[in-house]
Amino acid sequence: MTLDSLRCFCAVVDSGSFRAAAERVHRSQPAVSQQIKALERETGHVLLERATCKLTPSGAALYTRASRLLADADALSRELRDFDESRVRELRLGTSDTTALYVLPPIVRQFARALPQTRLVIVNRPTEAVADQVARGDLDLGIVTLPVRRAELEEQELFKQNLALVVPKQSPIAKRRSVILADLKDESFLLLDEHTRTGMLLREHFREQGFDPQIVLDSGSFEVIKRYVAEGIGISFLPRNVISGSDRQLALVNVSGLPQVTIGVIRRRGAYRTFAEKAFCDLLR
């Protein structure tokens, strides 16, 4: 049983197919298949259902242990590389498009100046996908919407985002200092997708308040929603910090009682923290 065979096995499970796993581990498909067969001969158990790539009970037990082992091995490799001053270091960060666009630019600029020899890799994914990749050790850090509540991850709050009503500048609502949800019962809404944390939070708040918005469009993109609001297609709720001076066609209106969105950093519990990771986290605070 080798790290290579375990890596191939976990890649098949994570990707759902031998072909995708082969691309992920940079092997041929027959080579990956041979690694799985070798593991099954060595363990004496069938680990995967070949037609579906679903785990058998024995395979599930191996996958749980193998995932931890591979993450520890990768962390050890990174720890040792951290002592080599001649190598170009790498920090792998997962976050949403919105955070990458509106929160990280000044942080990344400072980081690049402070550690020019460190390559920063930013992977844009939703919170749950980022959490999965951090837990597997594929990413060093995630900047996501909290809470995540996963035993294998540590989380630390960074800041809270305030939500506001976003309307076209020419809308009569734009002239008002504040409104309540009941004032908006006849409006058309462009809402963040319910698969996003902010979209889920808003819908929970609406249910608690007994408010049933007329939703004409769902989107996972703040930029799409901003553009469509500017076109007069509807109104929306967005974090205040995503509306900038360049959004001249939009206006923000206060709505009392809206929930706050908590943004924080997640990392794999017990994983080695490189110098680059510590430096980036210091800049985030």
Secondary structure as GFF3:
##gff-version 3
##sequence-region A 1 285
A	DSSP	alpha_helix	3	15	.	.	.	ID=ss1
A	DSSP	alpha_helix	18	25	.	.	.	ID=ss2
A	DSSP	alpha_helix	29	43	.	.	.	ID=ss3
A	DSSP	beta_strand	48	49	.	.	.	ID=ss4
A	DSSP	beta_strand	54	55	.	.	.	ID=ss5
A	DSSP	alpha_helix	57	81	.	.	.	ID=ss6
A	DSSP	beta_strand	89	95	.	.	.	ID=ss7
A	DSSP	alpha_helix	97	102	.	.	.	ID=ss8
A	DSSP	alpha_helix	105	114	.	.	.	ID=ss9
A	DSSP	beta_strand	118	124	.	.	.	ID=ss10
A	DSSP	alpha_helix	127	136	.	.	.	ID=ss11
A	DSSP	beta_strand	141	146	.	.	.	ID=ss12
A	DSSP	beta_strand	153	168	.	.	.	ID=ss13
A	DSSP	three_ten_helix	172	175	.	.	.	ID=ss14
A	DSSP	beta_strand	178	179	.	.	.	ID=ss15
A	DSSP	three_ten_helix	181	184	.	.	.	ID=ss16
A	DSSP	beta_strand	188	192	.	.	.	ID=ss17
A	DSSP	alpha_helix	197	209	.	.	.	ID=ss18
A	DSSP	beta_strand	214	219	.	.	.	ID=ss19
A	DSSP	alpha_helix	222	230	.	.	.	ID=ss20
A	DSSP	beta_strand	236	239	.	.	.	ID=ss21
A	DSSP	three_ten_helix	240	242	.	.	.	ID=ss22
A	DSSP	beta_strand	250	255	.	.	.	ID=ss23
A	DSSP	beta_strand	260	268	.	.	.	ID=ss24
A	DSSP	alpha_helix	275	284	.	.	.	ID=ss25
###
